[in-house]
Amino acid sequence: MQCTCFIYDELKYVINENFNPNYVVLANINALRNSGRRVFLFYTHGSLEKWLTTINFTDVHVESGHLITFLNQNFVSGIILKDIDYNYDTNLKYQVDPEFYVKFRDYMIYFKQRIRNVKIGVYVNVSNIIYLSNHPTRKNAFNFSVINDEVDFYIIGFDGFNPCNDHFRDGIVPICGPNSSQTMLSKTLQISTIAKEKIYLELLDNPTAPDTGEKLPICKIT
């Protein structure tokens, strides 16, 4: 197995502020670019609510213009848009406008027309996909069918898929199980409208050894 690319998670847009990554971020990105491997950057507004505000109520051409300028000066292979899906576990106080995904699609089209050689990915949490398969009529559902054609790839992340505890010390993404498992994900994807041929899975390759007394931190994914 060989590393073919790097993904860096540090780009965040703040409404009404210039998009201006600091020196440390730029130095890290340049170091990755100099590795000779492809580099992808996670890009977020910080939360779905802020994405909704930007795309629904502000001039996205200004916001995406800042990002386009940055990428023209710091070329990478692609960006990965994250914090787009609705978290049903946190009792959010807002709703997603059904037209949001149309506007989100247009946002990607605008971007790709101006930087044609940069790929656009979308990060989606696996728990959200499984939840929606069990509740297909629930409001705020992620509308993959609207954006599939403009998304170059999806990354399905397993962060928070199962709680960290002694039972899952070897890894918190079990193969089999009634709900939060790889088997359930496979069944879910068969009925999901997500573009299957564009899917990548986010998994760490360094699980904690079972013969150690190490306690897994909350964010440990294996």
C-alpha positions in Angstrom: 0.0 0.0 0.0 1.4 3.4 -1.0 0.3 6.9 -0.1 -1.0 8.6 -3.2 -2.2 12.0 -1.8 -2.5 14.1 1.3 -5.6 15.8 2.7 -5.2 18.9 4.9 -7.9 20.1 7.2 -7.6 23.8 8.0 -9.4 26.1 5.6 -12.4 27.9 7.0 -14.4 30.8 5.7 -15.8 33.4 8.1 -18.7 35.5 6.9 -17.8 39.2 6.3 -14.1 38.5 6.7 -11.5 38.1 4.0 -10.4 34.5 3.3 -6.8 34.8 4.5 -5.1 31.6 5.9 -2.3 32.3 8.3 1.4 31.6 7.8 1.4 28.3 9.5 -1.5 27.0 7.3 0.3 28.2 4.1 3.6 26.7 5.2 1.9 23.3 5.9 0.1 23.4 2.5 3.3 24.2 0.7 5.2 21.4 2.4 2.6 19.0 1.3 2.6 20.3 -2.3 6.4 19.9 -2.4 6.0 16.2 -1.5 5.2 15.4 -5.1 1.9 13.9 -4.2 -1.6 15.2 -4.9 -3.0 17.5 -2.2 -6.6 18.0 -1.3 -7.9 20.6 1.2 -10.9 20.4 3.5 -13.0 23.6 3.2 -15.8 24.6 5.6 -17.8 27.5 6.9 -17.7 25.9 10.3 -21.2 24.4 10.4 -24.2 23.6 8.2 -26.1 26.7 9.6 -23.3 29.0 8.4 -23.3 27.3 5.0 -27.0 28.0 4.8 -26.5 31.6 5.7 -23.8 32.2 3.2 -25.5 30.4 0.2 -29.0 31.7 1.0 -28.4 35.2 2.1 -25.0 36.5 1.0 -23.1 36.9 -2.3 -21.5 33.5 -2.8 -19.6 35.0 -5.8 -17.6 37.1 -3.3 -17.0 34.1 -0.9 -16.0 31.7 -3.7 -14.0 34.4 -5.3 -11.7 34.6 -2.3 -11.2 30.8 -2.4 -10.6 30.9 -6.2 -7.9 33.5 -5.7 -6.3 31.5 -3.0 -6.2 28.3 -5.2 -4.8 30.2 -8.2 -1.9 31.2 -5.9 -1.6 27.9 -4.1 -2.6 25.1 -6.6 -3.9 21.8 -5.2 -5.6 18.9 -6.8 -9.0 19.5 -5.1 -11.1 20.8 -2.2 -13.4 18.8 0.0 -16.5 20.7 1.2 -17.5 19.6 4.7 -20.1 20.3 7.5 -22.8 20.1 4.8 -25.0 17.3 6.3 -27.6 17.7 9.0 -26.7 16.2 12.4 -29.8 14.6 13.7 -28.2 13.7 17.0 -27.8 17.2 18.3 -31.4 18.6 18.2 -30.6 21.5 15.9 -32.9 24.5 16.1 -32.9 25.3 12.4 -34.2 23.6 9.2 -32.7 23.2 5.8 -34.4 25.0 3.0 -35.2 22.3 0.3 -33.7 24.7 -2.3 -30.4 24.7 -0.5 -29.0 21.8 -2.4 -29.9 23.5 -5.7 -28.0 26.6 -4.6 -25.2 24.4 -3.3 -25.0 22.7 -6.8 -24.9 26.1 -8.5 -22.2 27.2 -6.0 -20.0 24.2 -7.2 -20.8 24.9 -10.9 -19.7 28.6 -10.5 -16.5 27.4 -8.9 -15.7 24.7 -11.4 -16.3 27.1 -14.3 -13.4 29.2 -13.0 -10.9 26.6 -11.9 -11.5 23.6 -14.2 -8.6 21.5 -13.1 -9.5 21.4 -9.4 -11.7 18.5 -8.2 -14.6 19.1 -5.7 -15.4 16.5 -3.1 -18.1 16.5 -0.4 -17.6 15.0 3.1 -20.6 13.2 4.5 -20.9 11.4 7.9 -21.8 7.7 7.7 -24.3 8.1 10.7 -26.3 10.6 8.7 -26.5 8.3 5.7 -27.7 5.3 7.8 -30.2 7.5 9.7 -31.8 8.8 6.6 -32.1 5.3 5.2 -34.1 4.4 8.3 -36.2 7.6 8.1 -36.6 8.4 4.4 -39.3 11.0 4.9 -37.5 13.0 7.6 -37.0 16.7 7.0 -33.5 18.1 6.2 -32.5 15.0 4.2 -29.3 15.3 2.2 -30.4 15.5 -1.4 -27.6 13.6 -3.2 -29.6 13.4 -6.5 -29.4 17.2 -7.0 -25.6 17.5 -6.5 -24.3 14.1 -7.8 -23.3 15.4 -11.3 -21.2 18.2 -9.9 -19.5 16.3 -7.1 -16.3 14.6 -8.3 -16.1 12.4 -5.2 -17.7 11.8 -1.8 -15.7 11.0 1.4 -17.8 9.0 3.9 -16.4 9.7 7.4 -16.8 7.3 10.4 -16.2 9.9 13.1 -18.7 9.3 15.9 -20.0 6.1 14.2 -19.8 4.2 17.5 -18.8 5.4 21.0 -15.3 4.8 22.2 -15.3 2.2 25.0 -13.6 -1.0 26.1 -15.8 -3.1 23.8 -14.6 -1.2 20.7 -11.0 -0.7 21.7 -9.8 -2.6 18.7 -11.8 -0.4 16.3 -15.1 1.4 16.4 -16.3 0.4 12.9 -17.4 -3.3 13.3 -18.0 -5.4 10.2 -21.3 -6.8 11.5 -24.1 -5.5 13.7 -27.7 -4.4 13.7 -27.1 -0.7 12.9 -23.7 1.0 13.2 -21.6 -1.4 11.1 -20.0 -1.9 7.7 -22.7 -4.4 6.8 -25.5 -1.9 7.5 -23.6 0.8 5.6 -23.4 -1.5 2.6 -27.1 -2.2 2.7 -27.8 1.5 3.1 -25.7 2.5 0.1 -27.6 0.1 -2.1 -30.8 2.2 -1.7 -29.2 5.6 -1.3 -29.2 8.1 -4.2 -25.6 9.0 -3.6 -23.3 8.3 -6.6 -21.8 5.0 -5.6 -18.9 5.1 -8.1 -17.7 8.3 -6.5 -17.4 7.1 -2.9 -14.3 6.9 -0.7 -14.2 5.8 2.9 -12.3 7.6 5.7 -10.7 5.1 8.0 -7.6 5.2 10.1 -5.1 2.4 9.8 -3.6 2.5 13.3 -6.1 0.8 15.7 -5.1 0.6 19.4 -3.6 -2.8 20.3 -5.9 -4.9 22.5 -3.1 -5.8 25.0 -2.5 -2.2 26.1 -4.2 -0.3 28.8 -4.6 2.8 26.6 -7.9 4.5 26.8 -9.3 5.7 23.5 -10.0 9.4 23.3 -13.5 10.4 22.1 -12.3 11.3 18.6 -10.3 8.1 18.0 -11.3 6.4 14.8 -10.0 3.0 13.7 
